[in-house]
Amino acid sequence: MAQVALSELLGQDDISTFLRGIVARGRYGNAYLFHGPAGVGKGTAALAFARAALCDRVAGAAPVSAPVDDGPSLFGEALAPPAVATEGDDACGECSACRKTAQLIHPDLKFLFPLSGEEKMLNETVADTMQAMREDPLFTFQYEKAASIRLGATRELQRELAFRTYEASRRVVVIRDCDRMREDQYSSLLKSIEEPGASTIWVLTTSRLARVPSTIRSRCQRVRFAPLAENRIREFLMEHAEIEEKSARMLAALSGGSLARALVLRGEDPVALRNQALAMLEPALRGDMKTLWAATQAASRFGKNGRESLRRTIEFQQLWLRDLLRAHYGAPREMLVNRDLDSGTLNVLRKTAALIDATEVRRRLMVLEEALRAIDGNVSADLALFSTLARAGGQRLGEGAWPAHSTARWDY
């Protein structure tokens, strides 16, 4: 993950060109907010951008002095030539700075990410995560439990920002999933993001833009990431994850444009998981609440399943609704995500699509989006899943109790 260059970003050619242009000119903004669906390369791009900005051979890099020659080395080692700044637009991958950023040990690269677990194990958890990122080029972040960017990490960051950079001419702060911070953390970082000084660049990433305060969003230059094309994900899985074409094709179809989701599913049986998720929609569509309640309790294992499992179930149902929308407008079978299903099931899909309009499909998709947000809160898993599936199946539970278009929590 940490060693990807800007020129190697998967399926984000426009963003790659934009970021490389910034590096080539050496004129950086104070803060950037990378936003878009989960698992499409925002975190990878943020680290690649930081790596390029800290490279010794790009415009605006600090001059590197020549090594002092104290005579012949005892071990016969030749002195490395000094790095020479050029008009590059990407990390060279060869200088001292690039070697350090590739291992996430550059003193002027600050990388914060959400963590779960006890506070006393915080340092060990950070070290384990960083080591996993170094060793596994296909490492993906997963949040089975409640995860947040710890207050101690942001306080330590603010203390370090008071000092000059250590080696480079600039410092880069990357905060992954910045929506997982507390309100007081946003407030304390607001001044630093608004006026970071000429030597600090902020790069924030989020897949839940509405949860980032408007005060933070308005002070960042937004960079929007799009879902990845199926063929890009399939080719990546075949080339880098060594997955056979048939399995890669299925994973790419069920990924919904998210490479991270495909990588997570590769160690499991994605078809079985998808079928299990869709099976829970059947009693909801029939209005059989008793059977639906039993199915949701079994799926959540009476509240024992982690957040990732529940999130994955809902994401499969989102893909089904998207197929419903495509079928409503006459899309052929090869354009459907769940095109591998038998003809009988696909006929049911098309019949259902003929009975509802796009507005109703959108309402049900919004119900699932609401459930994805609720999963990260302190909710009862089986009750949340039951309520979500009932409404996604056409029930109008609680309608009118809340405003139809409620304002996002952070829109103030």
C-alpha positions as CSV (number, residue, x, y, z in Angstrom):
1,M,0.0,0.0,0.0
2,A,2.7,2.5,1.0
3,Q,4.9,1.9,-2.0
4,V,2.4,2.8,-4.8
5,A,3.4,5.9,-6.9
6,L,1.0,8.5,-8.2
7,S,1.5,7.2,-11.7
8,E,0.3,3.7,-10.5
9,L,-3.0,4.7,-9.0
10,L,-5.6,2.2,-10.1
11,G,-8.5,3.5,-12.2
12,Q,-8.1,7.1,-11.1
13,D,-6.3,8.6,-14.1
14,D,-7.7,12.1,-13.7
15,I,-6.7,12.3,-10.1
16,S,-3.3,11.0,-10.8
17,T,-2.7,13.7,-13.4
18,F,-4.0,16.4,-11.1
19,L,-1.8,15.4,-8.1
20,R,1.2,14.9,-10.3
21,G,0.7,18.4,-11.6
22,I,0.7,19.8,-8.1
23,V,4.0,18.0,-7.3
24,A,5.6,19.2,-10.6
25,R,4.7,22.8,-9.9
26,G,5.7,22.6,-6.2
27,R,2.7,24.7,-5.3
28,Y,0.7,22.9,-2.6
29,G,-2.6,23.9,-1.0
30,N,-2.9,23.9,2.7
31,A,-5.3,20.9,2.9
32,Y,-6.8,18.3,0.6
33,L,-9.9,16.2,1.3
34,F,-10.0,12.9,-0.6
35,H,-13.6,11.6,-0.6
36,G,-15.5,8.9,-2.4
37,P,-16.7,5.3,-1.9
38,A,-14.8,3.0,0.5
39,G,-12.1,0.9,-1.0
40,V,-11.4,2.9,-4.2
41,G,-7.8,4.0,-3.4
42,K,-8.1,7.2,-1.3
43,G,-5.7,6.1,1.4
44,T,-3.3,4.7,-1.2
45,A,-3.4,8.0,-3.1
46,A,-2.9,10.0,0.0
47,L,0.3,8.1,0.9
48,A,1.5,8.3,-2.7
49,F,0.9,12.0,-2.7
50,A,2.8,12.4,0.6
51,R,5.7,10.2,-0.8
52,A,5.9,12.4,-3.9
53,A,5.8,15.6,-1.9
54,L,8.6,14.5,0.4
55,C,10.9,13.1,-2.4
56,D,14.3,14.7,-2.6
57,R,14.1,15.0,-6.3
58,V,11.0,17.0,-6.9
59,A,10.5,20.8,-7.2
60,G,10.8,22.6,-3.9
61,A,12.7,19.8,-2.1
62,A,15.2,20.7,0.5
63,P,18.8,20.5,-0.8
64,V,20.6,17.4,0.2
65,S,24.2,18.1,1.2
66,A,27.0,15.8,-0.2
67,P,28.3,13.2,2.3
68,V,31.5,14.0,4.0
69,D,34.5,11.9,2.8
70,D,36.5,10.9,5.8
71,G,38.8,8.6,3.8
72,P,38.5,5.0,2.8
73,S,35.9,3.0,4.6
74,L,36.9,0.1,6.7
75,F,34.4,-2.1,4.9
76,G,35.1,-0.7,1.4
77,E,31.7,0.9,1.0
78,A,31.4,3.7,-1.5
79,L,29.7,6.9,-0.4
80,A,26.3,7.5,-2.0
81,P,26.0,10.5,-4.2
82,P,23.8,13.3,-3.0
83,A,20.2,13.5,-4.3
84,V,19.7,16.2,-6.9
85,A,16.3,18.0,-7.1
86,T,14.8,17.8,-10.5
87,E,11.5,18.8,-12.1
88,G,9.9,15.5,-11.3
89,D,6.2,15.0,-10.8
90,D,6.3,11.8,-8.7
91,A,8.3,9.9,-6.1
92,C,11.6,8.7,-7.6
93,G,11.6,5.6,-5.4
94,E,15.4,5.7,-5.0
95,C,16.3,8.6,-2.8
96,S,16.6,8.4,1.0
97,A,13.3,10.1,1.5
98,C,11.5,7.7,-0.8
99,R,13.0,4.7,1.0
100,K,11.8,6.1,4.4
101,T,8.3,7.0,3.2
102,A,7.9,3.5,1.7
103,Q,8.5,2.0,5.1
104,L,6.4,4.8,6.8
105,I,9.3,5.9,9.0
106,H,10.0,9.3,7.5
107,P,10.1,11.8,10.4
108,D,8.2,14.4,8.3
109,L,5.3,12.1,7.4
110,K,2.6,11.9,10.0
111,F,0.1,9.1,9.4
112,L,-3.0,8.8,11.7
113,F,-5.7,6.2,11.3
114,P,-8.6,4.8,13.3
115,L,-7.9,2.2,16.0
116,S,-10.1,-0.1,18.1
117,G,-9.2,-1.7,21.4
118,E,-8.1,-0.6,24.8
119,E,-6.0,2.5,25.3
120,K,-3.3,0.7,27.1
121,M,-2.7,-1.4,24.0
122,L,-2.6,1.6,21.7
123,N,1.1,1.6,20.9
124,E,1.2,-2.1,20.2
125,T,-1.9,-1.8,17.9
126,V,-0.3,1.0,16.0
127,A,3.0,-0.9,15.6
128,D,1.2,-4.1,14.5
129,T,-0.9,-2.2,11.9
130,M,2.1,-0.4,10.5
131,Q,4.1,-3.6,10.2
132,A,1.2,-5.3,8.4
133,M,1.1,-2.4,5.9
134,R,4.8,-2.8,5.3
135,E,4.7,-6.5,4.8
136,D,1.4,-6.9,2.9
137,P,1.0,-4.9,-0.3
138,L,-2.7,-5.8,-0.4
139,F,-3.4,-4.8,3.2
140,T,-6.9,-3.4,3.8
141,F,-8.3,-1.6,6.8
142,Q,-11.3,-3.3,8.5
143,Y,-13.2,-2.1,11.5
144,E,-14.9,-5.0,13.1
145,K,-15.3,-3.0,16.3
146,A,-15.9,0.6,17.0
147,A,-12.8,2.4,15.8
148,S,-11.7,6.0,16.1
149,I,-8.7,8.3,15.8
150,R,-7.5,8.6,19.3
151,L,-7.3,11.9,21.2
152,G,-3.8,11.2,22.3
153,A,-2.7,10.8,18.7
154,T,-4.1,14.2,17.7
155,R,-2.6,15.9,20.7
156,E,0.9,14.5,20.0
157,L,0.5,15.6,16.4
158,Q,-0.3,19.2,17.5
159,R,2.8,19.2,19.7
160,E,5.0,18.1,16.8
161,L,3.5,20.7,14.4
162,A,5.0,23.4,16.7
163,F,8.5,22.4,15.6
164,R,10.3,22.8,12.3
165,T,10.5,19.9,9.9
166,Y,13.3,17.4,10.5
167,E,14.7,16.6,7.1
168,A,12.4,17.7,4.2
169,S,11.4,21.2,3.2
170,R,7.8,20.3,4.1
171,R,5.7,18.1,6.4
172,V,2.8,16.0,5.2
173,V,0.0,15.0,7.6
174,V,-2.2,12.1,6.4
175,I,-5.4,11.3,8.4
176,R,-7.2,8.3,7.1
177,D,-11.0,8.1,7.6
178,C,-11.0,11.5,9.3
179,D,-14.8,11.2,9.9
180,R,-13.9,8.9,12.8
181,M,-12.8,11.8,15.1
182,R,-14.6,13.5,18.0
183,E,-16.0,17.0,17.8
184,D,-13.3,18.4,20.1
185,Q,-10.6,16.9,17.9
186,Y,-12.0,18.7,14.8
187,S,-12.1,21.9,16.8
188,S,-8.6,21.6,18.0
189,L,-7.3,20.9,14.5
190,L,-9.3,23.5,12.7
191,K,-6.8,26.3,13.1
192,S,-3.9,24.1,12.1
193,I,-5.7,23.0,8.9
194,E,-6.8,26.6,8.0
195,E,-3.3,28.1,8.5
196,P,-0.8,25.3,8.5
197,G,2.1,27.4,7.4
198,A,4.2,27.0,4.3
199,S,5.8,23.8,5.5
200,T,2.8,21.6,6.3
201,I,0.3,19.9,3.9
202,W,-2.8,18.2,5.3
203,V,-4.3,15.2,3.4
204,L,-7.6,13.9,4.9
205,T,-9.6,10.9,3.5
206,T,-13.2,9.9,4.1
207,S,-15.8,7.7,2.6
208,R,-18.5,9.4,4.7
209,L,-18.3,13.1,3.6
210,A,-21.5,14.1,5.5
211,R,-19.8,13.1,8.8
212,V,-17.0,15.6,8.3
213,P,-17.9,19.0,9.7
214,S,-18.6,21.7,7.2
215,T,-16.0,23.9,8.9
216,I,-13.3,21.3,8.0
217,R,-14.7,20.6,4.5
218,S,-14.8,24.3,3.6
219,R,-11.1,24.7,4.4
220,C,-9.9,21.8,2.2
221,Q,-9.6,21.4,-1.5
222,R,-11.8,18.4,-2.3
223,V,-10.6,15.6,-4.6
224,R,-13.5,13.2,-5.5
225,F,-12.7,9.5,-6.1
226,A,-15.0,7.4,-8.3
227,P,-15.9,3.7,-8.0
228,L,-13.5,1.5,-10.0
229,A,-14.6,-0.3,-13.2
230,E,-15.2,-4.0,-13.0
231,N,-12.5,-4.8,-15.5
232,R,-9.9,-2.9,-13.6
233,I,-10.6,-4.8,-10.4
234,R,-10.7,-8.1,-12.3
235,E,-7.3,-7.5,-13.9
236,F,-5.8,-6.3,-10.6
237,L,-7.0,-9.4,-8.8
238,M,-5.6,-11.7,-11.5
239,E,-2.2,-9.9,-11.7
240,H,-1.5,-9.0,-8.1
241,A,-3.6,-11.3,-6.0
242,E,-3.0,-14.4,-8.3
243,I,-6.7,-15.2,-8.5
244,E,-8.0,-17.3,-11.4
245,E,-10.1,-15.5,-14.0
246,K,-13.5,-17.0,-13.1
247,S,-13.2,-16.1,-9.4
248,A,-11.7,-12.7,-10.2
249,R,-14.7,-12.0,-12.4
250,M,-17.1,-12.9,-9.7
251,L,-15.3,-10.9,-7.0
252,A,-15.1,-7.9,-9.3
253,A,-18.9,-8.1,-10.0
254,L,-19.8,-8.3,-6.3
255,S,-17.3,-5.7,-5.2
256,G,-19.5,-2.8,-6.3
257,G,-16.5,-0.8,-7.6
258,S,-14.5,-1.3,-4.4
259,L,-11.2,-3.0,-4.6
260,A,-10.9,-3.3,-0.8
261,R,-14.2,-5.2,-0.7
262,A,-13.0,-7.6,-3.4
263,L,-9.7,-8.2,-1.5
264,V,-11.6,-8.9,1.7
265,L,-14.0,-11.3,0.0
266,R,-11.2,-13.3,-1.7
267,G,-10.6,-15.3,1.5
268,E,-14.2,-16.3,1.8
269,D,-17.1,-17.7,-0.4
270,P,-18.6,-14.5,-1.8
271,V,-21.4,-16.3,-3.7
272,A,-22.6,-18.0,-0.5
273,L,-22.4,-14.7,1.4
274,R,-24.3,-13.0,-1.3
275,N,-27.0,-15.7,-1.4
276,Q,-27.4,-15.5,2.3
277,A,-27.8,-11.8,2.3
278,L,-30.4,-11.9,-0.6
279,A,-32.3,-14.7,1.2
280,M,-33.2,-12.3,4.0
281,L,-34.9,-10.0,1.5
282,E,-37.5,-12.7,0.6
283,P,-39.6,-12.6,3.8
284,A,-39.3,-8.8,3.8
285,L,-40.8,-8.7,0.3
286,R,-43.6,-11.0,1.4
287,G,-44.3,-9.0,4.5
288,D,-43.5,-12.0,6.7
289,M,-42.1,-10.2,9.7
290,K,-41.9,-13.3,11.9
291,T,-39.7,-15.1,9.5
292,L,-37.7,-11.9,8.9
293,W,-37.0,-11.5,12.6
294,A,-35.8,-15.1,12.9
295,A,-33.5,-14.6,9.8
296,T,-32.0,-11.4,11.1
297,Q,-31.3,-12.9,14.5
298,A,-29.6,-15.8,12.9
299,A,-27.6,-13.6,10.6
300,S,-26.4,-11.4,13.4
301,R,-25.8,-14.4,15.7
302,F,-27.8,-12.6,18.3
303,G,-25.6,-9.5,18.2
304,K,-22.2,-11.4,18.2
305,N,-21.3,-10.7,14.5
306,G,-18.9,-7.8,14.0
307,R,-19.7,-4.6,12.2
308,E,-17.9,-5.7,9.0
309,S,-20.2,-8.8,8.6
310,L,-23.3,-6.7,9.0
311,R,-21.9,-4.0,6.7
312,R,-21.2,-6.6,4.0
313,T,-24.7,-8.0,4.3
314,I,-26.2,-4.6,3.6
315,E,-23.8,-3.9,0.8
316,F,-24.9,-7.1,-1.0
317,Q,-28.5,-5.9,-0.7
318,Q,-27.5,-2.5,-2.1
319,L,-26.2,-4.2,-5.2
320,W,-29.5,-6.1,-5.5
321,L,-31.4,-2.8,-5.4
322,R,-29.0,-1.3,-8.0
323,D,-29.8,-4.3,-10.2
324,L,-33.4,-3.6,-9.6
325,L,-33.0,-0.1,-10.9
326,R,-31.0,-1.3,-14.0
327,A,-33.7,-3.9,-14.7
328,H,-36.4,-1.2,-14.4
329,Y,-34.8,0.6,-17.3
330,G,-34.3,-2.5,-19.4
331,A,-30.7,-3.3,-18.8
332,P,-29.5,-6.6,-20.3
333,R,-28.4,-9.5,-18.1
334,E,-24.6,-8.8,-18.7
335,M,-25.0,-5.4,-17.1
336,L,-26.4,-6.7,-13.8
337,V,-24.1,-7.3,-10.9
338,N,-25.9,-10.5,-9.9
339,R,-26.0,-11.9,-13.5
340,D,-24.8,-15.3,-12.3
341,L,-28.1,-16.0,-10.6
342,D,-30.5,-18.6,-12.2
343,S,-33.1,-17.5,-14.7
344,G,-35.9,-17.9,-12.3
345,T,-34.4,-15.5,-9.8
346,L,-33.6,-13.0,-12.5
347,N,-37.2,-13.2,-13.7
348,V,-38.4,-12.4,-10.2
349,L,-36.0,-9.4,-10.3
350,R,-37.4,-8.1,-13.5
351,K,-41.0,-8.6,-12.3
352,T,-40.3,-6.7,-9.2
353,A,-38.6,-3.9,-11.2
354,A,-41.7,-3.5,-13.3
355,L,-43.8,-2.9,-10.2
356,I,-41.8,-0.1,-8.5
357,D,-40.4,3.1,-9.9
358,A,-37.0,4.8,-9.5
359,T,-38.2,6.9,-6.6
360,E,-39.1,3.9,-4.5
361,V,-35.7,2.2,-5.3
362,R,-34.0,5.4,-4.2
363,R,-35.9,5.4,-1.0
364,R,-34.9,1.8,-0.2
365,L,-31.3,2.6,-1.0
366,M,-31.4,5.5,1.4
367,V,-32.7,3.1,4.1
368,L,-29.7,0.9,3.6
369,E,-27.4,3.9,3.7
370,E,-29.0,4.9,7.0
371,A,-28.3,1.4,8.3
372,L,-24.6,1.6,7.3
373,R,-24.3,4.8,9.3
374,A,-26.2,3.2,12.3
375,I,-23.8,0.2,12.4
376,D,-21.0,2.4,13.5
377,G,-23.1,3.6,16.4
378,N,-24.2,1.9,19.6
379,V,-27.2,0.1,18.2
380,S,-28.6,-3.4,18.6
381,A,-27.5,-5.3,15.5
382,D,-30.5,-7.6,15.1
383,L,-33.0,-4.8,15.6
384,A,-31.2,-2.5,13.2
385,L,-31.0,-5.2,10.6
386,F,-34.7,-6.2,11.0
387,S,-35.9,-2.6,10.7
388,T,-33.7,-1.9,7.7
389,L,-34.8,-5.0,5.8
390,A,-38.5,-4.5,6.6
391,R,-38.3,-1.0,5.1
392,A,-36.1,-2.0,2.2
393,G,-38.7,-4.6,1.4
394,G,-41.4,-2.0,1.2
395,Q,-42.7,-1.5,4.7
396,R,-43.2,2.0,6.0
397,L,-42.2,1.6,9.6
398,G,-41.9,4.9,11.4
399,E,-42.6,6.9,8.4
400,G,-43.5,10.5,9.3
401,A,-41.8,10.3,12.7
402,W,-38.7,12.1,11.3
403,P,-38.3,14.8,8.7
404,A,-38.2,13.3,5.2
405,H,-34.9,14.9,4.3
406,S,-33.1,15.4,7.6
407,T,-30.0,17.5,7.7
408,A,-26.7,15.7,8.2
409,R,-25.4,15.8,11.7
410,W,-22.4,17.9,10.8
411,D,-24.1,20.4,8.5
412,Y,-24.0,23.4,10.8
